Amino acid sequence: MKQPEREAEDRVQPARTPFPTTCYLCGGHDLLLRFSERHSPEGQVGFYSCTSFGHGQHPPIWRCRTCGLLFQWPMPAADDLLEAYGAVEDPLYVGERDNRYLTFRRVLAELGPPRSRRLLDVGAYCGYFVDVARQAGFRAEGAELSAWAVAQARSLGLTMHNETVSERAASGDRYDVVTMWDVVEHLEDPRAELESAFRLVEPGGRLHLSTIDVGSRVARMMGRHWPWLMDMHLYYFDRSSISRLLEQAGFRVERICHYTHVVSVDYLLSKVGAAVPPVGRVTEALRTAVPDHWRVPVNLGDNMHVVARRPA
């Protein structure tokens, strides 16, 4: 189904040009450099794990004045990204397992009654959301690029596909619910991936995704110090631009709300120290005094949960 505003052929970027000429989302040409490149000598450039501490390290980030989309440029090659994500190992994520389960149990209520509906979690990582959904009564599966993460999930007895979204869509399988938690901002061609997700969703079914919100008050107040400006985030959406992208892929956005993560206080302090180096000594001192079992919900209003439907 072709969307009238899409005209994707007109928005294809020349490969590896030093400056972007066309907005990926709207095709506009009024682009400006929003955030200059920032990398520290000891930074983890190209480090794509979920728990990456590469906050504030990124290539140049550009803004389209027409639609407001922010995006990294130059964009990494698609094959390089697939290779990088396929090779990811992330033991720290496993260490936060209990808190990931709490995060996913909180969001599960937004998906409606399980009723043995089929669910696919795209970018499922170690399968914790798949496990939570399965326990609740969904027929849940996951799709994930990291071979290490797929092995972690399969050790829990979960059904996992070591495939891209397009490969999963080509299988012919269909799902009542597709979820993409903290995935879309990492994709080199998010429209194509969402079009594949559209094919995976049964007519009348729903897509649930979460992503960082560059239009949030905290993101606008912090500017270049917003911690989610990172190498691994290729696109930065606000509520308007993520809705536009989903509609280009064929979905109809139903609602957008906040998304809350639950983390240990120790993990939170370590993240704050990495994102704001001047307070690093303070956070390290606090980490030694805080019990390991303390946890806290984190919601600064800069993470959004988007619910979209595939029309029947």
N, C-alpha and C positions, 0 to 999 in steps of 0.2 A: 504494500500500500504506500504510494508515494505521497508525501506531504507537500503541499504547494509551496511552502516557504523553504523547503529543504535545499533543492538545487545543489546537491553535494558536489557535483562535478565542478561547479564554479568556486568551491571553497577548498579545493585540494591545494595544499601548500607545496611549493617547490622544495625538494629534499635538501635539508641542511643549509638553507640560506642563512646568512648571518643575522638578518632582521626579518621578522614576520611581515607579510604584506596583506594577509587576509585573515579575518576572524573565523575560527573554526565553527563557531555557533551560528552567526548571523550573516557571514560573508562581507561584513563591513571592512573598510580600509582605514578607518580613523583609529590608529593604534598608538599607544605611547608606552614607554618604559615606566613601569610602576615601581619596581624594586630592583636595584642593581644586584649583580652577582655577589654572593657572599660565601666564602669558604675559608675556614681556619686551617692552618697547616696540619693540625692533628685531626681534622675532621674526617668523618666516615663517608666520603663521597660515594654515591651509588650504593649505599647500604640500604637494602629494601626489606628488612625484617619488620614485622608489626611493631616491635618494641624499640625501633631505631631511636637513638639519642641524637640524631643529626639535626636538631632544631636550629633554625636560623641559618642553615647552610643550603644554598640553592643556586641554580643558574639564574640568569636574568628572567624576571617575571613581567609580563606585558599585560596591558589592560585595553580592552576594546571600549572606546567611548560611546559606541552605539548601543551595545547590549549589556555592557558591564562585566563580561567574562574576563577572568584573569587566567593566564596560562604561561607555562614555562616555555622559553625558546632560547636556544635551539631545543627541539624535542628529541629525546633519545630514539634510536631505531627500534622498531617493533621487535625484531629478532633478538636484539640485545636485552630488551626488557623481559622477554619470555625466558631467556637463558638465566638472567639474574634472579627472577622470581622462582624458577625451577630449582635453583641451587640454594635457596634460603634455608637456614637452620636457625632456630630461635628458642634456646632453652629457657630464657627468661620468661617467655610467654607461658611455658609449661609451669613455671614457678608461680605464676599468677592465676593458675587454673581455677581455683575456687571462686575468685572474684569475677572471672570471665563467666562462669556459670551463673553467678548472681546477676550480672549485667543482662545476660540472655534470658533469664527467667523473668526479669522485669519487662523486657520488650515483647516477650512471647504473648502476653495478654492482648497486645495490639493486633494480633493476627486472627483473632476470632476463634471459635471452637474448632478443635482438631478434626473430629469426625472422620478419622482415618484418611484425611485428605493428603494427597501427594505434595511434598515440599522439596525443593532443591535450594540449598544454600550455596551461592556462588562466591568463591573466595573463602571457602570454609575453613581454611587453615588446619588446625588440629582437630576440627570436628566438634568443638564444644557446643555450638548452637545446634548442630545436627543432633547431638545426643540429648540436649534439652528438649528439642521438638519431638524426638522419638519417644522420650519418657512421657511427654504430655499426650501422645496419641496420634501424632502425625506419622505418615509413612515418609520418613525423612532421608534424604541423601545429600551428599556434598560434592562439589566440584572444586578442585584446587590444583595449582601449578607446582607447588613445592613438593618434591618427592619425599622429603623428610616429614613434612606436615601430614601428607597422605598416610605415611606409615604410622605416625602417631594416632591418627584417627582410626585406621583399620585395626590397631591394637585394642581399640575400644569396641570392636565388633560392628563398626559403622560401614555403611555402603558409601564408598568414595570413588569418584572418577578423577583420574589424573589427566584432565582435559581442559581446554579453553571453553569459553561459553559457546563459540561457534561450533566446535566439535561436539559438544553436548547437544546442541540444537539439531545438528545433522543426524543424530542418532534416531530421531523420530519420537523420542520420549516427550511427554507433556506433563505439566504439573499444575496443580491448583494454586500453589503459592511459590513464588521465587523470591529469595532474599539475597541482598548484596550489602553486607555490613562493612562500611569503610573500604569500599572497593572502587567506586566509579572515578574518584579523583586520581587513581593510580593508572588509569587506562590510557594508552596512546591514542586510541580511536574509540572513545566512549559511545559515540552514536552507533557504530557498528556492533559493539558489544550489547548495547541495549536493544538493538534490532534483533539480535540473536536471542536475548532474553524474552523479547516479545513472542518469538516463535515457540519458546519453551512454555509459555503460559497458556493454559486453556482459555478459550473465549469466556469472558466474565470473571477470570481469575485475576489475581493481584500480584504486583511487584512491591516489595518493601525494601527500601534502601536507606542507608544513613551515609552522610558525608559532612565534611566541615563546611561552615557557612561564612564565607568571606564578607557577606553583607551584615553580619551580626554586629551589635554595638561594641562588643569586646574586640572583635577583629579590627573595626574601624578606629577604635581608640588606641590600640596598640601599634597599628601601622606596621612598620618593618620589624617590630619586635614581637609580633604575633608568632607564637611558637610553632604553628602549623605550616609556616613557610619552610618547606623542606625539599630536598632532592627528589624524594619519591612521590611527591604530589605534583602531578603534571597540569591539572586543571583545578581552579578554585571557583566554585559555584556559589551563588546566592539563591534565594527562593525563586526569583524570577527566571534566572538562567537554567537552573536544574529543571524547572517546569517546562521551559521551552525545549530543552534537549529531550526530555521524556515524550513530549508531544510530537517531536520530529520522528521519534522511534515508533509512534503509533499509540502510545499510552494516553490515558486521561488521568490527570492528577486529581486525587480526591481530597487529600489533606496533607499538611505539613506541620509537624510539631517538633519539640525538642527531643534529643536523644541523650540518655544519661549513661555514663560508664561508672562502674564500681571498681575501685582499685584499692590496693593496700596503701596505708599512709607512707610506708617505706618507699614504695614504687612512685607515689606521687611526689615525694620530696626529691627523689633522685631525678625525676623528670623536670621539676622546677629548677634544680641545680644545673641541669644540662641546658635548659632553655634560657636561664638568666644567670650567666656565670658569676656576676658580682656577688650573688647571694649563695654561691656554692659552698663556702665554708660553713655558713649558718645551717644550710640544709643537711650537710654531712654531720654536723654536731647533733642536730635534732634526730637524725636517723638512728644514732646510737642510743637515744633515750626513749624511742617509741617502741612499744611492744609489736612483735611481728604480726600479731593477729588483728591489729586495728585496721579497719577499712573505712572508706568514705565514698559516697556517691559524688561524682564530678559532673556538673552541668553549668557551664558558664554562658550558655545560650549560643555557643558557636559550633554546635553539632546539631544537625537536623535529621529527622526521620520523615521520609517522604513515602506516601502511600499512593500508588497509581494502579489503575485498572486497565486490563485489556478489554475493549468493548466486546460485548457478546455478538 
